[in-house]
Amino acid sequence: MSHSRRASMSDAGIDGLGDRLRKSLRFRDGNNGSEIDKPDFKELDLGSPVSPLQARASTSSSSSGSGSGRNPAPKRSDGSHSGELSGSGESSRGFNPGHSRSNSGSGGSCVVNSPPLNALPTGNICRPGKALKTGMACKTSKTDVLGLGTGNYGHGSIIRGGGSQKSGGGSGGRDGSCGIASNSRGPTLSSDPEEFRRMGNENYKKGNFAEALNLYDKAISISPGNPSYRCNRSAVLISLKRYAEAVRECEEAIRLDPRYVRAHNRLGSLFLSLGQVENARKHICHQVADCTELRKLEAVEKHVEKCNDARAAADWRSLLREADAAIASGADSSPQLFACRAEAFVKLHQLDNADLSISKVPKMEPNGSFPRSKIFGMLSEAYVFFVRSQIELAHGRFESAVAAMEKARQIDCQNVEVSVALNNVKSVSQARNRGNDLFKSERLTEACAAYGDGLRFDPSNSVLYCNRAACWYKLGQWEKSVDDCTQALCIQPNYTKALLRRAASNMKLERWAEAVRDYEALRSEFPHDNEVAESLIHAQVALEKANGEEVYNRKFGGGVEAVAGPEKFQAAISSHGVVVVHFKMANNAQCMQISPFLDTLCTRYPLISFFKVDVEQSPGIATSENVMVCPTFKIYRKGSRLKELVCPSPEVLESSVRHYYTINI
C-alpha cells in the first residue's frame, strides 16, 4: 500500500475516531433536535423529596430507579387534578428559598413522589462516566405525603402515602383534590379493607363487639361485594343479640356467593338457636353438613314435637320439661320456647317463674323479610304475645292482657285459637269492670254474679275470686269469702290481698288459729304495718283465751304491766311473742329514771309486751331469775331467756329491744 494511501486511510481513521469520540460526548435533544454536550460526570441527585430545589412528577418507581441511573426530564401535567407536585421545565438550581415556615392553616398537603436516592458524603470525587458506589442500600420509591398539620414545621411532616385526613380545606384522592395526611395510626377510608377486617377480628376476639362492628362496616363500605365481610358482621350481630340483622347479613353473604359454606352453616346455626328447625335444616344440610349441628338439629326437633304433644294433652309439667330440653339442646335463643315455658308456669300457677321466663324472651326487631316459623299451629311472634296476655290476665292487668292478645291477632289473624282467646280475654275484662262498678254502687249480689260471669271464661283468675270474696264478706257470708280467698291463694300463693281478706273472714268465724296463721304470714310480709300487727295481737289474745290461758298485757301498744307471783310471771314470759321484764326497786334512783322510757318503748314497739317486777315485793321471782342488781332487764320469748341487761342506758336498752322486735316480726 502506498504511503499516500496509508496517509489518507490514517487521516480517515483519525477523522472517524474523532467523530466517534465527539458523538460519544454529545447527545441529541429530543425536543428541538439540537445536540448538547454530555456532562463529564454523572450528576448525583442529592435533592430532598420535600426540598423546594427540585420537584419530580414521576409516579413510577421503575422509571426513577432505572439501571442507567438517569432521571428523565420531567414533563408538565397540566391536565392532572391529583394534587401531585409536577416537575417544572425551568431549572430551579439557582433559587435559594431560605428557611421559611409552613402555614398550619393552609388547605392541605400534597403528594410528592420521591425517586430512590444514593446518599453520598459531601466531597467525593468521581471519574467521568463512573457512578460512585456506596454501601448504603437503595430503597424502592414510595409515595410521600407532605402534611402541613396544625403546628409549625420547617418543611412539613413526611407521612407515607395512602392515608387521608379529613379537613375543611378539601378531601383526598378520588375527587382530584390534594391528599391530606392522617394523624391517626389506624387505617383510613382509602385503606385496604382487609386491614379493617383483620382489626375487626381482633376486637371480636377481645369481646369489643361494638368496635368490631364499626370496623366491619368500614370494610363493607370499601368492598360491598365481599361475602366474608358480611359473614363476619353477622357473627358480631349474633353476639350483640341482634338476631334479625344477623340473619339478613348471612342471607346477603349467600346472595353474593351461593356456595359460601361458612355463611350457610352460620345461618343454619342461627336458625337452630332461634328454634326455627325447618329453616335451619335448609342451610345446615347445604353442601358439607356439620355432624355436630345435625345432631343438635335432630335433638331440638324431637323435643319440639314432644312439646306439641304435651300441650295438646294439657300436660303442663311435660311441656315445661320438653321445652327446657329443647333449649338445652341448642335452641337457647328461641323466643317461642321461652314463651312455651312461661305458658306452662302460668298453667301451673307459678306466676313468678312465668314472669322470669317471659322476661328472657329475646327481643326481635320487626322485620317483614325475616323468615317466620310456627309453633303449636300459630306464628311464633303471635304466640309470644298470646302467652304474655295470659300472664297479664293472671296478674289482674286486664287492659294490658287485651292489648297483648289483640297484637297476637294482628300478627296471625287466621289462627282460630288466637281469635277465641281474644274474645275470652275481652269478656273477662268486661265482667271485671262491670263487677267493680256494681260493688262501688253497693249492689253486692249483682257484683258477685258479674264476677262469676268472668270466672266462667277464665276459671283460674285469682283476681276475680278475691273480688267476689270481698262481696261475700260484706254480705256476711264469711264461709264463702274464705272459700274464694283460698281458691285465689291456690292460684297465686303470694296474693296478700286474698290472705288479708281470708284472715278477716276467719276472725268473723272465730277461727282463731287460722286467723293467727294468716296474720303471722302477713306480718312477715309487712313488718311495719300497724294494722296487721294489731289484728295479730287480737287474734293471739282470742286464741289464748279460747285455750283457757291467762292473758297478761296483750293489748296493742299497751303500757308496762306489773307482775307479782311466780305463776303469773311464768304465764307472762310464756305468752306469744317477745317479752321484756324490768326488775326494779321502788326507791332506786336509776330505776325511777329509766321507767318513763319504757312507756316510750311500748309505743314504738307495739308487738313486744313489757312487764315490771318489784324485787322487794316478789323476792322469789328475783331469786329464781338470779337478779342481783337493779335495774335489770331480761328479754324472753316463749319462756326462754334471750338476753340480760344490767343498768343499761336508754340507748343500749332500745337497741336490744329493736333487735328482738325485728326477730319477733
Steps between C-alpha positions, in 0.01 A plus 500: 500500500637842402596755751241746378235235523609411851498866587152552368376192680673617816340839462165341440546275803599795713204698375264208564644447849459870574145492376423201716656666802308819441177308459563311818529830685181649353136404479208629306222684673169329423307826512674719238750263342807698611805329639608562856829419669487210743622577851845375593360320800173360619308756697407374841141559599532637849164670502258437788150377415363798684761753399378794294818473288366236268163326459432190296176382357576137430283260692670187368755342724648315203577821305663666796704199585620398147827325446664793323443725796366776277197700601304591190402861449174571685191584302231743600160338557258783451198273479559322832288578806661253732672769702845348445798731460612493131850578369562846360658557159720769645807433705463574868860454603562868524206559730580543866178498698658555837340352810126557507229361726193329369161643577302260715172647386550423132268280300684166517808304405627379166622163379869490401644199321863451597742302282752280678801697615865408522599698802869588479733681732590850388821545302538157335662524155386274214676436177302599190239242407547309827229470760614512857397189689407513862427244762161654562205299370271664251136471600216476258307818454189573702249775470558753779238735632595849602273574794473859614319403818389743766841590637803693368747288307814580307414310182183316601436151637593205284239224514490198276241512226168320495354686798255781503368737760182692517548868473292800434731589215419205281472127470750249380580290202203409290341839446823647367590713800822498691565195723485580872723334757329305776603548859339172607699182501211280384389440142292757320219487248747453215674208674485134414172352631693193612668716763159599636396135497815397688448769764133407525594137564738605778232711670247220462732254674548750783125545541499859369195433286397861437847591372520180295165582339623848411814359336306242300267778383802690367626193318156450343482866397825454305420155361123442521517194277719295733284228665751424776462851642123447519550166671738653755253778566227245569718336767528833686126560472432158650723588796303825537174298491385688191377182339283637220789712369732201527263294286492774237881517487531124455239505227685783325827305517326198343350722229848627415642147502239220499776243563635676808490206743591698811209741444261207456622331815484821702147574381395142574646519852328833555164362393556200727576731793176686425307172499412518130564136418381495139695810402808364677484172309517678162842644581659250737446226239637721221808353332723370781289443810642550848433180695485681835243750374299222342482315831387820673239554231358151542490533881321838489254369243419197718436708812288755311278217373458379860408855602215488247372175643521619863318826430225320310450276804517796744791322669671816617779336697601294197480811285735680735742208505513468119536874446796504739653204314461672161667815633785296649545311171585816307193722463629728774379825341156383391225751588224243453662242728550749783138606450407131514666471842312811617165356389571177690579699815177700466296183474686361802418821694866596536472862397842607627666238282277598210610862534865395508466277196317755285762759590763278338327501162753652255379827354457467125477829313215520248613383158267408218770301318594289804406134446198410713449173679207340679449328832180328610340606174547875547775737390780515755476879539125473565556222754728722709225763529244224560691383808573853617127570500439200727761625748351849506154355557620283788647809668172687463630742238198460277558787259858388432376146445251616237766711325747209484240261361393755239864523394511122461186520285656765278804279437303178439146597413419158352570300815183373668654454845615863506157625394322298770748611765451866405123470546549333840743766622263774397210326678700459821608864494142619444371279785762637738413860410128435541553329837714788629234754402229299677717458812554876520122546474451258794309262271696214648291205386510617138874563534546139612313386190712719273825363640356151458439572130864589459608179675306294244731635230813477715458248787857564620479873552604569860399867484138418421489252791642758738258769383205268546629411849479870590134496399433190710672660801281808482193282459596317820559173318845448648519130421465574128750782539754260652442250219554757224811637672639150537438436130678823409798405720522158335540676166727775630658405836655844558171686450510711820160661447333160495697396811392812689139450397504136609653590838224755560236245401650243738486756781127542429458124509705491826750267344780643709776259410444551125483877552827502700669295226388741227591812698843362585563443128387856431720637777802336334405668175417840654708532822421869553127486437336592832157389385628149433690499831193605698282239329759236577502590871121485514505160333768374740313624806180338376682174438659503846167567662338226296767262623434603865831681541540804726578808290727779624551835335396378153380836379643655188749764614388460863698633798727322743304251709609400854536130577505343844525131587692222331198357317401827339863570415535165320174558314618846392838392362350193328248697293529557125771728370788677671470611863715760681504488883627790712626390844487807721505644852261775606758738647778436251592823317613324184178301487291813534705673233462232234138395574338780287710390206323161504171670418664647190626157397148358537377745237794452264495120513135397539558130431717464813346453843655696790475390865650619827585306818568665834773281650412619855139385463586182306836382632426144380491614138825694546663196656381258229617736227829571677451879515771660711501865386224743406405610251534176301321427174445150364358413159300178459331314219256216570649450846867499394732779604668666201703780659578673830588870541627639835466877552486574126478846353181585307691471173633152577159384620323622187765344275434158651123545488519603134712196417256251651202689363637430153547132587150490641366631169 
